[in-house]
Amino acid sequence: MNALSDNLRLLRNTAKCLPSRILSGLGQKSNQATPVRFVVEDANWAIRWVGENIRDEINKLTPNTVEVGTSPVGAINRVVHFGSQYMWLAWGGPAGASNKYVTSFFHGKREDGPDVSRHIDQFLTTVPRLSRIVASNSLVHDRLLSWGVSSEKVVRIPIGVNTNIFTPPSDEQRQRAREKFAIPKDAIVIGSFQKDGVGWGDGMEPKLIKGPDIFVETMKELAKDLPVFAMLTGPARGYVKARLEEYNIPYAHAYPDAHADLVQCYHALDLYIVSSREEGGPMGLMESMSAHVPVVSTYVGMAPDLIQDGITGGLDHTLTSHGLAKKVREILHPSCDKDTLVQSARNGVMVCDWSVVGKRHLEEVYLPLIAQ
């Protein structure tokens, strides 16, 4: 069924791209105002946020350089950047040969399962058509090289964060946030802001790569002697909520309409957990560090690049609830200088501010391709 769906999507995308392929074959030049199109998903989620922030920062530096769209249709003789390798595989074949193509490759390894392994094989066959591949972290960067991708094509640029929005809370902001979500005064509030259910419905089927099972088991272990309270955001969190209810662990779930509105959710937190088995960022890592929220993470995504264990957060190599709970207890212990830790974390995450990330995309990816 998946193969049939993929084939139908390929046929639809081919039909949509056919007019621009014909025009480019006839020698028509680009009539678009911007030389770069960043292709994002329809969903108001991470890939869209990445594309929009890169666009906004670059256009501050050089106006009318980047536009955001949901497809490459109509692009001729332009730089087209796909927000994920999955989007590239859906559109790269049908799209015309006149463009220079870039894709972000956030996460994925063969150990994630046979479907991911097949996806990787398929992706590698398309690498000759790509001019650049943007990896957000060292783990994925090195993985791409180990698969035989040329180092000249791979650029490591982190996922960004708006450090002017995700800021440390005042005492009044913290109190307001906790009152808004009806959090008991003595609660230790632990955040998990992600999509970790399959599909865009209730999310009762867990997306195990995101580690919702590990998160719930970590909360269960902490709840044995700590008044923990889970703060959740994001769609498809049904599995996590059902399991927390099973263990009688209180929680609040918010899904703000605007990305910037998440900041109040961070202001309510005492700590943030990344429990994933594989990641590209996640954005919650950088947003927490920017907002003075201590982070405990599995050894995934950008965490090894940003977290110095015990100095800017907690980094667990075990990929178990026991290992994460141990790191959480270390940071919550009175002997931990949390004020120094969160300030060191914010200082360290400044390399991920969108102003830096946008400029790096312009200088290291787009301008060299536009000049060719």
QUIVEN-V735596 format. One record per residue. N is the residue number from 1. RES is the residue in one small letter. SS is DSSP state (H for helix, E for strand, - for the rest). PSI is psi in whole degrees, -180 to 180 (NA if undefined). D_CENTER is the distance of its C-alpha to the mean C-alpha in Angstrom with 1 decimal. Layout:
# QUIVEN-V735596
<<N;RES;SS;PSI;D_CENTER> <N;RES;SS;PSI;D_CENTER>>
This chain:
# QUIVEN-V735596
<<1;m;-;-41;28.0> <2;n;H;-41;24.5> <3;a;H;-42;26.4> <4;l;H;-45;28.5> <5;s;H;-42;25.5> <6;d;H;-41;23.9> <7;n;H;-40;27.4> <8;l;H;-41;27.9> <9;r;H;-40;24.6> <10;l;H;-42;25.6> <11;l;H;-43;29.0> <12;r;H;-45;27.8> <13;n;H;-37;25.5> <14;t;H;-43;28.4> <15;a;H;-40;30.7> <16;k;H;-35;28.5> <17;c;H;-12;28.2> <18;l;H;-46;31.8> <19;p;H;-45;33.4> <20;s;H;-30;31.3> <21;r;H;-40;32.0> <22;i;H;-44;35.6> <23;l;H;-42;35.7> <24;s;H;-34;34.0> <25;g;H;-27;36.5> <26;l;-;2;39.2> <27;g;-;10;38.1> <28;q;-;137;36.6> <29;k;-;165;34.5> <30;s;-;134;31.4> <31;n;-;19;32.4> <32;q;-;150;29.0> <33;a;-;-29;28.7> <34;t;-;141;25.5> <35;p;-;-12;25.2> <36;v;E;131;21.4> <37;r;E;127;19.6> <38;f;E;118;15.8> <39;v;E;121;15.4> <40;v;-;170;12.9> <41;e;-;160;13.0> <42;d;-;-34;15.5> <43;a;-;142;13.4> <44;n;-;76;12.6> <45;w;-;-164;8.9> <46;a;H;-46;5.4> <47;i;H;-39;7.0> <48;r;H;-44;10.1> <49;w;H;-40;9.1> <50;v;H;-50;8.0> <51;g;H;-43;11.3> <52;e;H;-38;13.3> <53;n;H;-40;12.7> <54;i;H;-45;13.6> <55;r;H;-50;16.5> <56;d;H;-42;17.8> <57;e;H;-41;17.9> <58;i;H;-40;19.5> <59;n;H;-20;21.9> <60;k;H;-37;23.1> <61;l;H;-46;24.1> <62;t;-;95;25.5> <63;p;-;147;25.9> <64;n;-;39;25.5> <65;t;-;-39;23.5> <66;v;E;136;20.3> <67;e;E;158;20.1> <68;v;E;136;17.4> <69;g;E;171;18.5> <70;t;-;6;17.8> <71;s;-;165;19.9> <72;p;-;6;21.7> <73;v;-;130;25.1> <74;g;-;-10;27.6> <75;a;-;126;26.0> <76;i;-;128;28.8> <77;n;-;48;28.9> <78;r;-;170;25.6> <79;v;E;123;22.3> <80;v;E;118;19.8> <81;h;E;117;16.1> <82;f;E;135;14.2> <83;g;-;-15;10.5> <84;s;-;160;10.3> <85;q;H;-24;13.2> <86;y;H;-41;14.0> <87;m;H;-38;14.8> <88;w;H;-45;16.7> <89;l;H;-30;18.8> <90;a;H;-29;19.6> <91;w;H;-22;20.8> <92;g;-;-39;21.7> <93;g;-;-51;25.0> <94;p;-;-29;26.4> <95;a;-;153;25.4> <96;g;-;160;28.2> <97;a;-;-5;29.0> <98;s;-;-19;29.6> <99;n;-;160;26.0> <100;k;E;127;24.1> <101;y;E;140;20.8> <102;v;E;143;17.4> <103;t;E;146;14.3> <104;s;E;141;10.9> <105;f;E;96;10.7> <106;f;-;-42;7.4> <107;h;-;165;9.2> <108;g;-;129;12.6> <109;k;-;156;16.0> <110;r;H;-31;19.4> <111;e;H;-11;19.8> <112;d;H;-9;17.3> <113;g;-;167;20.2> <114;p;H;-35;22.5> <115;d;H;-43;20.4> <116;v;H;-39;17.6> <117;s;H;-42;20.4> <118;r;H;-38;22.0> <119;h;H;-42;19.0> <120;i;H;-45;18.8> <121;d;H;-44;22.5> <122;q;H;-43;22.2> <123;f;H;-44;19.6> <124;l;H;-28;21.8> <125;t;H;-20;24.7> <126;t;H;-6;23.0> <127;v;H;-38;22.2> <128;p;H;-25;25.6> <129;r;H;-9;24.6> <130;l;E;138;21.5> <131;s;E;-34;22.3> <132;r;E;149;19.0> <133;i;E;124;15.9> <134;v;E;118;13.0> <135;a;E;136;11.5> <136;s;-;-12;9.0> <137;n;-;165;11.0> <138;s;H;-37;14.6> <139;l;H;-47;14.4> <140;v;H;-39;13.1> <141;h;H;-51;15.3> <142;d;H;-32;18.3> <143;r;H;-44;17.7> <144;l;H;-42;18.0> <145;l;H;-38;21.1> <146;s;H;-22;22.6> <147;w;-;0;22.4> <148;g;-;7;24.5> <149;v;-;135;22.3> <150;s;-;137;24.1> <151;s;-;-23;22.9> <152;e;-;-21;23.9> <153;k;-;-22;21.2> <154;v;E;127;18.2> <155;v;E;129;16.7> <156;r;E;112;14.4> <157;i;-;127;12.6> <158;p;-;161;9.8> <159;i;-;144;6.8> <160;g;-;177;9.1> <161;v;E;144;10.5> <162;n;-;100;13.7> <163;t;-;-8;16.1> <164;n;-;-18;18.8> <165;i;-;-47;17.4> <166;f;-;86;15.7> <167;t;-;160;19.1> <168;p;-;140;21.2> <169;p;-;150;23.3> <170;s;-;169;27.1> <171;d;H;-39;29.1> <172;e;H;-41;29.9> <173;q;H;-40;26.2> <174;r;H;-45;25.4> <175;q;H;-42;28.5> <176;r;H;-42;27.8> <177;a;H;-43;24.3> <178;r;H;-33;25.8> <179;e;H;-39;28.7> <180;k;H;-40;26.6> <181;f;-;14;25.0> <182;a;-;48;28.4> <183;i;-;127;27.4> <184;p;-;147;30.5> <185;k;-;-35;31.5> <186;d;-;4;31.6> <187;a;-;145;28.3> <188;i;E;110;25.6> <189;v;E;122;22.4> <190;i;E;127;19.4> <191;g;E;150;16.0> <192;s;E;101;13.4> <193;f;E;93;11.0> <194;q;-;175;9.1> <195;k;-;116;10.4> <196;d;-;21;12.4> <197;g;E;154;15.4> <198;v;-;133;16.4> <199;g;-;-169;16.7> <200;w;-;20;16.7> <201;g;-;-137;19.8> <202;d;-;-25;20.6> <203;g;-;37;18.5> <204;m;-;-24;21.5> <205;e;-;118;20.6> <206;p;E;141;17.9> <207;k;-;91;15.0> <208;l;H;-25;16.0> <209;i;H;-26;13.3> <210;k;H;-4;11.3> <211;g;-;35;14.6> <212;p;H;-33;16.0> <213;d;H;-40;19.4> <214;i;H;-40;18.9> <215;f;H;-48;17.7> <216;v;H;-42;20.8> <217;e;H;-33;23.1> <218;t;H;-44;22.1> <219;m;H;-39;22.9> <220;k;H;-42;26.1> <221;e;H;-41;27.1> <222;l;H;-33;26.5> <223;a;-;-11;28.4> <224;k;-;-33;31.5> <225;d;-;9;32.5> <226;l;-;144;29.9> <227;p;-;67;29.6> <228;v;E;150;25.9> <229;f;E;127;24.2> <230;a;E;129;20.8> <231;m;E;116;18.8> <232;l;E;143;16.4> <233;t;E;172;14.3> <234;g;-;161;12.5> <235;p;-;167;14.3> <236;a;-;53;16.0> <237;r;-;19;16.8> <238;g;H;-42;20.4> <239;y;H;-48;20.5> <240;v;H;-44;19.4> <241;k;H;-41;21.8> <242;a;H;-41;24.6> <243;r;H;-38;24.4> <244;l;H;-41;24.4> <245;e;H;-38;27.4> <246;e;H;-36;29.0> <247;y;-;7;28.9> <248;n;-;38;30.0> <249;i;-;121;27.0> <250;p;-;152;26.6> <251;y;E;163;23.4> <252;a;E;145;22.2> <253;h;E;121;19.7> <254;a;E;149;18.6> <255;y;-;79;16.6> <256;p;-;146;17.0> <257;d;-;-40;17.5> <258;a;-;141;16.1> <259;h;H;-42;12.8> <260;a;H;-24;15.2> <261;d;H;-12;17.1> <262;l;H;-21;14.7> <263;v;H;-36;16.4> <264;q;H;-31;19.4> <265;c;H;-41;17.7> <266;y;H;-35;16.7> <267;h;H;-19;20.3> <268;a;-;-10;21.5> <269;l;-;152;20.0> <270;d;-;-23;21.8> <271;l;E;155;19.0> <272;y;E;139;15.4> <273;i;E;130;14.7> <274;v;E;112;11.9> <275;s;-;13;13.9> <276;s;-;155;11.8> <277;r;-;-17;13.7> <278;e;-;142;10.9> <279;e;-;162;7.3> <280;g;-;-38;5.5> <281;g;-;-88;4.7> <282;p;-;170;4.3> <283;m;H;-31;4.8> <284;g;H;-28;8.0> <285;l;H;-55;9.2> <286;m;H;-38;9.8> <287;e;H;-40;10.9> <288;s;H;-48;13.2> <289;m;H;-39;14.6> <290;s;H;-31;15.3> <291;a;-;16;17.0> <292;h;-;34;19.2> <293;v;-;120;17.8> <294;p;-;142;18.4> <295;v;E;135;15.7> <296;v;E;126;16.7> <297;s;E;151;14.3> <298;t;E;169;15.0> <299;y;-;75;15.2> <300;v;-;161;11.8> <301;g;-;-133;9.0> <302;m;-;-4;9.6> <303;a;H;-48;11.9> <304;p;H;-25;15.0> <305;d;H;-28;14.6> <306;l;H;-28;14.5> <307;i;-;122;16.5> <308;q;-;116;20.2> <309;d;E;125;21.4> <310;g;-;-8;23.7> <311;i;-;-48;23.3> <312;t;-;9;19.8> <313;g;E;-165;18.7> <314;g;E;131;19.3> <315;l;E;117;18.2> <316;d;E;127;19.4> <317;h;-;-7;20.3> <318;t;-;-22;22.0> <319;l;-;40;19.2> <320;t;-;158;21.6> <321;s;H;-35;22.1> <322;h;H;-44;25.1> <323;g;H;-43;23.3> <324;l;H;-43;20.6> <325;a;H;-38;23.5> <326;k;H;-44;25.5> <327;k;H;-38;22.9> <328;v;H;-46;22.5> <329;r;H;-36;26.3> <330;e;H;-41;26.5> <331;i;H;-35;24.5> <332;l;H;-14;26.3> <333;h;-;141;29.6> <334;p;-;-24;32.0> <335;s;-;-15;32.4> <336;c;-;128;28.8> <337;d;-;85;28.8> <338;k;H;-33;25.7> <339;d;H;-44;26.5> <340;t;H;-40;26.5> <341;l;H;-48;23.3> <342;v;H;-32;21.2> <343;q;H;-38;22.8> <344;s;H;-38;22.2> <345;a;H;-44;18.5> <346;r;H;-41;18.3> <347;n;H;-41;20.4> <348;g;H;-30;18.2> <349;v;H;-5;14.9> <350;m;H;-23;16.8> <351;v;H;-13;16.1> <352;c;H;5;12.6> <353;d;E;142;14.2> <354;w;H;-29;13.5> <355;s;H;-36;17.2> <356;v;H;-46;16.9> <357;v;H;-43;13.8> <358;g;H;-46;15.5> <359;k;H;-39;18.7> <360;r;H;-40;17.6> <361;h;H;-43;16.4> <362;l;H;-50;19.8> <363;e;H;-34;21.8> <364;e;H;-17;20.4> <365;v;H;-62;19.3> <366;y;H;-50;21.0> <367;l;H;-43;24.3> <368;p;H;-35;25.4> <369;l;H;-37;24.9> <370;i;H;-34;26.5> <371;a;-;-16;29.4> <372;q;-;NA;30.1>>
